[in-house]
Amino acid sequence: MLGARSAFVPRHEPERTCIVTREAQGPAGLIRFVLGPDHQVVPDLRHKLPGRGVWVTARASMVEEAAKRRLFSRAFKTEAKVPETLAQDIERLLRDDLRQGLALANKAGSVITGFHKVESAITDKPIVALIHAAEAAEDGRRKLANPLRKRLGEAISSFPVIQELSNDELDLALGRSHVIHAALVAGAGSDGFLNRWHRYRLFRGIGADQTGLENETGEPKTMKPAGTEAE
């Protein structure tokens, strides 16, 4: 039997204006920046650093455009030193945050590892995502996709399949060796991990509109457990 899952309730915060597009939206779709003591632009992914902040749409291309057009200096109304690797630095921070989110989900008991355990979970657990190491063989991915397709039918096209993290990164996050396949089960930590994955993909511009993880308000949400709609 599938476990119950609480509804996602978006946290409402005042809208902010992107200094590139001049469009207002919720903070979830933006990255906040502050100035350090040396006037260097610093990304504030947690929205907690002190000082006046400016906001940029959470896409690498938008950050690069803001730097190219010297929009940070204009927004801060003072000299703003932008590192040449700012967009790459943010991507690395988001990737680290993604790995940390998986570690937290694992500590909460929401991660299943091992090919046969994952295969079984697809059939009888309330899974909300599949996770493959970036190096995972196509044969293994296909063998796990078959029971998932049998359970979900056409809904499989919007089911999260996460394959951005390497084998080493999965090992580090999960505290195990040679993790190739894993399943994320509905529960404490699963929402947080999927939301971080969504944000990472959006920043990189990968399938931003095909992840199935955004609701009508633009806030991230998580998918229902596998098979919920049919059962």
C-alpha positions in Angstrom: 0.0 0.0 0.0 1.2 3.5 -0.8 2.0 5.7 2.1 0.2 9.0 2.7 2.0 12.2 1.5 1.4 15.7 2.8 0.6 18.4 0.3 3.3 20.9 -0.6 2.5 24.3 0.8 4.5 27.0 -0.8 6.0 29.6 1.5 4.8 33.0 0.5 7.5 35.7 0.5 7.5 39.2 -1.0 8.4 39.3 -4.6 11.8 40.6 -5.7 12.8 42.2 -9.0 15.5 40.7 -11.2 18.1 43.3 -12.1 18.5 41.8 -15.6 14.9 41.2 -16.7 13.2 43.8 -14.4 10.5 41.2 -13.8 9.2 40.6 -10.2 8.8 37.0 -8.9 9.1 35.0 -5.7 12.6 34.5 -4.2 12.5 30.8 -5.1 13.2 31.6 -8.7 16.0 34.1 -7.9 19.5 34.3 -6.5 20.3 37.0 -3.9 23.7 38.7 -4.0 25.4 40.9 -1.5 28.7 42.9 -1.5 31.6 41.6 0.6 33.9 43.9 2.6 36.1 44.2 -0.5 33.2 45.1 -2.8 33.2 41.7 -4.3 29.8 40.2 -5.4 28.9 37.2 -3.2 26.0 34.8 -3.9 23.7 34.3 -1.0 21.9 31.1 -1.8 20.2 30.9 1.7 19.1 34.5 1.7 20.7 35.1 5.1 23.8 37.1 4.6 23.7 40.7 6.0 23.7 43.8 3.9 21.6 45.1 1.0 20.9 42.4 -1.5 20.1 42.5 -5.2 18.4 39.7 -7.1 19.0 37.9 -10.4 16.9 35.2 -12.1 18.3 31.8 -11.1 19.9 31.0 -14.5 23.6 30.9 -15.3 22.9 32.9 -18.5 21.2 35.7 -16.4 24.1 35.9 -14.0 26.5 36.1 -16.9 24.5 38.9 -18.5 24.3 40.8 -15.2 28.1 40.7 -15.0 28.6 41.6 -18.7 26.4 44.6 -18.5 27.8 45.8 -15.2 24.4 45.6 -13.6 25.7 44.7 -10.2 27.5 48.1 -9.8 24.3 49.9 -11.0 22.1 48.0 -8.6 24.4 48.4 -5.6 25.1 52.1 -6.6 28.8 51.5 -6.0 31.7 49.6 -7.5 31.0 45.9 -7.5 33.8 43.4 -8.4 32.4 40.4 -10.2 34.5 37.2 -10.2 35.0 35.9 -13.7 33.9 32.5 -12.5 30.7 33.7 -10.7 28.3 31.6 -12.7 30.5 28.5 -12.4 30.9 29.1 -8.6 27.2 29.3 -8.1 26.7 26.0 -10.1 29.3 24.3 -7.9 27.5 25.6 -4.7 24.2 24.4 -6.0 25.7 21.0 -6.8 27.2 20.8 -3.3 23.8 21.8 -1.9 22.1 19.0 -4.0 24.5 16.4 -2.6 23.9 17.7 1.0 20.1 17.4 0.4 20.6 13.8 -0.6 22.6 13.2 2.5 19.8 14.7 4.6 17.2 12.6 2.9 19.3 9.5 3.5 19.6 10.3 7.2 15.8 10.6 7.3 15.5 7.1 5.9 14.1 8.2 2.5 16.8 6.6 0.3 16.9 3.0 -0.9 20.1 1.8 -2.6 21.1 -1.3 -4.6 19.7 -2.4 -7.9 17.4 -5.2 -6.6 16.1 -3.2 -3.7 15.4 -0.3 -6.0 13.6 -2.6 -8.4 11.5 -4.0 -5.6 10.7 -0.5 -4.3 9.4 0.6 -7.7 6.7 -2.1 -7.3 5.7 -1.6 -3.6 7.1 1.6 -2.2 5.9 5.3 -2.4 8.9 6.3 -4.4 9.1 9.9 -5.7 12.3 9.7 -7.8 14.9 7.4 -9.3 18.6 8.2 -8.9 21.3 6.9 -11.2 25.0 7.7 -11.0 26.1 9.6 -14.1 28.3 6.6 -15.0 25.4 4.1 -14.7 25.2 1.7 -17.6 22.3 2.2 -20.0 21.3 -1.5 -19.5 20.7 -0.9 -15.8 18.7 2.3 -16.4 16.6 0.5 -18.9 15.9 -2.5 -16.6 14.7 -0.1 -13.9 12.6 1.9 -16.3 10.6 -1.1 -17.4 8.8 -1.7 -14.1 8.4 2.0 -13.6 6.7 2.3 -17.0 4.5 -0.7 -16.1 3.4 1.0 -12.9 3.1 4.6 -14.2 2.1 4.2 -17.8 2.3 7.6 -19.7 2.9 9.4 -16.4 6.5 8.1 -16.5 7.4 11.1 -18.7 7.0 13.5 -15.8 8.6 11.3 -13.1 11.9 12.6 -11.8 14.9 10.6 -12.9 18.1 12.1 -11.4 21.4 11.4 -13.0 23.5 14.5 -12.5 25.6 13.2 -9.6 28.6 11.0 -10.1 29.2 7.6 -8.4 31.8 9.3 -6.1 29.3 12.0 -5.2 26.6 9.5 -4.4 29.0 7.5 -2.3 30.0 10.7 -0.4 26.4 11.7 0.2 25.1 8.3 1.2 28.2 7.1 3.1 28.4 3.9 1.1 30.6 2.5 -1.6 29.8 2.1 -5.3 26.3 3.4 -5.3 25.0 3.2 -8.9 21.2 3.1 -8.5 18.9 4.5 -5.7 15.3 5.4 -5.1 13.9 8.3 -3.2 10.9 7.4 -1.0 8.2 9.9 0.1 9.1 11.1 3.6 11.2 13.5 5.5 13.9 15.0 3.3 12.6 13.9 -0.1 10.8 17.3 -0.8 14.0 19.2 0.1 16.2 17.1 -2.1 13.8 17.3 -5.1 13.5 21.1 -4.7 17.3 21.5 -4.7 17.5 19.3 -7.8 14.9 21.4 -9.5 16.8 24.6 -8.7 20.1 23.1 -9.9 18.6 22.1 -13.2 16.9 25.5 -13.7 20.2 27.3 -13.1 21.9 25.1 -15.8 19.0 25.5 -18.1 18.4 21.8 -18.4 14.8 20.8 -19.0 13.5 23.6 -16.9 10.0 23.3 -18.3 9.9 19.5 -18.4 10.8 18.5 -14.9 7.2 18.4 -13.7 8.2 20.1 -10.5 6.7 23.6 -10.8 3.2 24.6 -9.7 0.9 27.4 -10.9 2.6 30.0 -8.6 6.1 29.2 -9.9 7.1 27.6 -6.6 8.9 24.2 -6.8 6.9 21.1 -5.7 7.5 17.4 -5.7 5.9 14.6 -7.6 3.3 12.3 -6.1 4.5 8.8 -5.2 4.7 6.3 -8.1 1.3 4.8 -8.9 -0.7 7.3 -6.7 -3.0 8.4 -9.6 -3.8 4.9 -10.8 -4.4 3.3 -7.4 
